[in-house]
Amino acid sequence: MTQDRITLVATAIVVGTGALWGFYWLPVRALAGMGLPGAWGTALITVAALVLLAPLAIGRRYQIARANRAALASVALGGAAFALYSIGFVYGRVAIIILLYFLTPVWSTLIGRYVMGWHTPRLRIVAIAVGLVGLAVMLSADGDIPVPRGAGEWMALLAGLLWSVATTGIRAKSTLDPVAAAFIFALGAAVAALMLAPVLEPWPVGIPLENAGRMIGLALVTGGFWWGLSVASLMWATVRLEPARVGILLMTEVLVGAASAALLANEHLARLEIIGGALVLCAGVLEVWPARRSALGR
């Protein structure tokens, strides 16, 4: 397969993964509604993913043992970032959580420039400014100081920053195959969720037996489909694309998530929130445009 073909396939996988994750809030909120508040639902989902991936990971134990420690830490950190993002849906509005997370192109560009020493085109500097302005507008829609409000928004913002760090490390260091990477990713997420769960909410008591069976079934489906299959595909694609490009391509999640939340949960954005969100999306487009223009010029 040629490099252009690999890039095209990786791009399609990331776009599809973003669209799929636009519906991820549904099982998370469903588990909360069944009696698993806070991070407990995410913990159950990620543990279920670990159980499903463990047989495959055992066959790759020597590859994992020989892997670069920075690569393992980067993949696990990516999982922790997704765990924070997942938990955020329980405490905040879907569209705002997604938009705060998707400031990742801004953080990725800053990390690439000042930590990794990668070249930063001028338009990407403009993208950072536009993204930060969008963040300020979105968070000041109620006339308040433009800072995240509530645990969900803070977790989403932190998740985006951690994901940017993780994708930079994954690109630079990781040689894990997709299945091994998905297992380490789920492990990092499970550890983060289990650490946060008792801090955010006490363990729920008195869960009806019929609900327990439904919870486990939903967690297995969600863990296998979102955290297993889609993450393994994303790990394959991430090492073949620039971190900032991964961030912009995943923005299909913003559109799908906002539309699904409006239709299914009656969550609508105020005018200033829409304007701020549009600026965040524009920042992503500006961030990737220099690379796209360069590719077209070759």
C-alpha positions in Angstrom: 0.0 0.0 0.0 1.4 3.4 -1.0 1.9 6.2 1.6 -0.9 8.2 0.1 -3.2 5.3 0.3 -2.3 4.7 3.9 -2.9 8.3 4.7 -6.3 8.2 3.0 -7.3 5.0 5.0 -6.1 6.5 8.2 -8.0 9.7 7.6 -11.2 7.8 6.9 -10.8 5.8 10.1 -10.4 8.9 12.2 -13.4 10.6 10.6 -15.5 7.5 11.2 -14.3 7.2 14.8 -15.2 10.8 15.4 -18.8 10.2 14.1 -19.1 7.1 16.3 -18.0 8.8 19.4 -20.5 11.5 18.8 -23.1 9.0 20.1 -20.9 7.8 23.0 -22.7 10.0 25.5 -25.8 7.8 25.1 -24.5 4.7 26.9 -22.7 6.8 29.5 -25.9 8.6 30.4 -27.9 5.4 30.2 -25.6 3.8 32.8 -26.0 6.8 35.1 -29.8 6.6 34.7 -29.6 2.9 35.7 -27.9 3.8 38.9 -24.2 4.2 38.2 -23.4 7.9 38.8 -20.3 9.9 38.2 -17.3 7.9 37.1 -18.7 4.5 38.0 -20.3 4.0 34.6 -17.1 4.8 32.8 -15.2 2.5 35.2 -17.5 -0.4 34.3 -17.2 0.3 30.6 -13.4 0.4 30.6 -13.1 -2.6 32.9 -15.4 -4.5 30.4 -13.2 -3.4 27.6 -10.1 -4.7 29.5 -11.9 -8.1 30.0 -12.7 -8.3 26.3 -9.2 -7.3 25.1 -7.2 -9.3 27.7 -7.2 -12.6 25.7 -5.8 -10.8 22.7 -3.4 -8.8 24.8 -2.0 -12.0 26.4 -0.8 -13.1 23.0 1.1 -9.8 22.6 2.5 -9.7 26.1 6.1 -9.9 24.9 5.5 -7.0 22.5 4.1 -5.0 25.3 7.0 -5.9 27.7 9.5 -4.8 25.1 7.7 -1.6 24.2 9.2 1.8 24.8 8.1 3.0 28.3 7.3 6.5 27.0 5.1 4.9 24.3 3.2 2.9 26.9 2.8 5.9 29.1 1.5 8.0 26.2 -1.1 5.4 25.2 -2.2 5.0 28.8 -2.4 8.8 29.2 -4.6 8.8 26.1 -6.9 6.4 27.8 -7.0 8.5 30.9 -7.9 11.5 28.8 -10.8 9.7 27.2 -11.9 8.5 30.7 -12.1 12.2 31.8 -14.0 13.0 28.7 -16.4 10.2 29.3 -17.1 11.2 32.9 -17.7 14.8 31.8 -20.9 13.8 30.0 -22.5 12.9 33.3 -21.8 16.4 34.7 -22.2 18.7 31.7 -24.0 19.4 28.5 -22.9 17.2 25.6 -22.1 19.9 23.0 -20.1 22.0 25.5 -18.1 19.0 26.8 -17.3 18.0 23.2 -16.3 21.5 22.2 -14.1 22.0 25.2 -12.4 18.7 24.5 -11.8 19.7 20.9 -9.5 22.5 21.7 -6.9 19.7 21.1 -5.5 21.3 17.9 -4.5 24.4 19.9 -2.7 22.3 22.5 -1.2 19.9 19.9 0.3 22.9 18.0 1.7 24.4 21.1 3.2 21.1 22.3 4.6 20.3 18.8 6.2 23.8 18.6 7.6 24.3 22.0 8.2 20.8 23.3 9.0 18.8 20.2 10.5 21.6 18.2 8.4 20.9 15.1 7.9 23.7 12.5 4.8 25.8 13.1 3.3 27.5 10.0 1.9 31.0 10.5 -1.7 30.0 10.0 -1.4 27.6 12.9 -0.5 30.5 15.2 -3.6 32.3 14.0 -5.5 29.1 14.7 -4.4 29.2 18.3 -5.6 32.7 18.7 -9.0 31.9 17.1 -9.4 28.8 19.2 -8.7 30.7 22.5 -11.1 33.5 21.5 -13.7 30.9 20.7 -13.2 29.3 24.1 -13.6 32.7 25.8 -16.8 33.6 23.9 -18.3 30.2 24.5 -17.6 30.2 28.3 -18.8 33.8 28.7 -22.2 33.2 27.1 -24.0 33.8 30.4 -22.2 37.0 31.0 -19.8 35.3 33.5 -16.0 35.1 33.6 -14.9 32.9 30.7 -13.8 29.9 32.7 -15.2 26.3 32.7 -18.1 25.9 35.1 -18.7 22.6 36.9 -16.7 19.4 37.1 -17.7 18.2 33.7 -16.4 21.2 31.8 -13.1 21.2 33.7 -12.6 17.5 33.0 -13.4 18.0 29.3 -10.8 20.8 29.0 -8.2 18.8 30.9 -9.0 15.7 28.7 -8.3 17.7 25.6 -4.9 18.8 26.9 -3.9 15.3 28.0 -5.0 13.8 24.7 -2.8 16.3 22.9 0.2 15.3 25.0 -0.7 11.6 24.5 -1.0 11.8 20.7 2.3 13.6 20.5 4.0 10.8 22.4 2.2 8.1 20.5 3.3 9.6 17.2 6.9 10.0 18.4 7.4 6.7 20.3 4.8 4.1 19.8 5.4 0.9 17.8 2.5 -1.1 19.4 0.1 -2.9 17.2 -3.5 -1.6 17.4 -4.8 -4.4 19.7 -2.0 -4.0 22.2 -2.4 -0.2 22.1 -6.1 -0.5 22.7 -5.5 -2.7 25.7 -3.0 -0.3 27.2 -5.4 2.6 26.3 -8.3 0.9 28.1 -6.0 0.1 31.1 -5.1 3.8 31.5 -8.8 4.7 31.2 -9.9 2.1 33.8 -7.2 3.2 36.3 -8.2 6.8 35.9 -11.9 6.1 36.2 -11.5 3.8 39.3 -9.3 6.5 41.0 -11.9 9.2 40.3 -15.1 7.3 41.0 -15.0 7.2 44.8 -13.9 10.8 44.9 -16.8 12.1 42.8 -19.6 9.9 44.0 -20.0 7.1 46.6 -20.5 3.6 45.4 -24.3 3.2 44.6 -26.1 0.8 46.9 -29.3 -1.1 46.3 -29.1 -1.5 42.5 -31.9 -3.8 41.4 -30.8 -7.1 40.1 -32.4 -6.6 36.7 -30.6 -3.3 36.4 -27.2 -5.0 37.2 -27.6 -7.4 34.3 -28.6 -4.6 31.9 -25.6 -2.5 33.1 -23.1 -5.3 32.5 -24.6 -6.0 29.1 -24.5 -2.4 28.1 -20.9 -2.0 29.5 -19.7 -5.0 27.5 -21.2 -3.7 24.2 -19.9 -0.2 24.8 -16.5 -1.4 26.0 -16.1 -3.8 23.0 -17.4 -1.4 20.3 -16.2 2.0 21.4 -13.1 1.2 23.6 -12.1 -2.0 21.8 -12.8 -1.9 18.0 -12.9 1.8 17.4 -9.9 2.6 19.7 -7.8 -0.1 18.1 -8.6 1.4 14.7 -7.8 4.9 16.0 -4.5 3.8 17.4 -3.5 2.4 14.0 -4.4 5.7 12.3 -2.9 8.0 15.0 0.7 6.8 14.4 0.2 7.6 10.7 -1.1 11.1 10.9 0.1 14.3 12.6 -1.5 14.8 16.0 -3.1 18.1 15.0 -4.6 16.4 11.9 -6.1 13.7 14.1 -7.6 16.4 16.2 -9.3 18.2 13.3 -10.5 14.9 11.7 -12.1 13.8 14.9 -14.2 17.0 14.8 -17.0 15.0 13.1 -17.7 14.1 16.7 -18.7 17.7 17.5 -21.3 17.8 14.7 -22.7 14.4 15.5 -22.6 14.9 19.2 -24.3 18.3 19.2 -27.0 17.2 16.7 -27.7 14.0 18.6 -27.9 15.8 22.0 -30.3 18.4 20.5 -32.5 15.8 19.0 -32.4 13.2 21.8 -31.7 15.1 25.0 -33.2 18.5 24.0 -29.9 20.2 24.8 -29.6 23.4 22.7 -26.8 25.9 22.6 -27.2 29.7 23.2 -26.2 32.0 20.4 -22.9 33.0 21.9 -22.1 29.4 22.7 -22.7 28.6 19.0 -20.5 31.5 17.9 -17.7 30.4 20.3 -18.1 26.8 19.2 -17.9 27.8 15.6 -14.6 29.7 16.3 -13.2 26.6 18.0 -14.1 24.6 14.9 -12.6 27.3 12.7 -9.4 27.1 14.7 -9.2 23.4 13.8 -9.6 24.1 10.1 -7.0 26.9 10.2 -4.7 24.6 12.1 -4.7 21.8 9.5 -4.9 24.1 6.4 -1.2 24.7 6.1 -0.5 21.0 5.9 -3.3 20.5 3.4 -2.1 23.4 1.2 1.4 22.0 1.3 0.2 18.6 0.3 -1.7 20.0 -2.6 1.4 21.9 -3.8 3.5 18.8 -4.1 
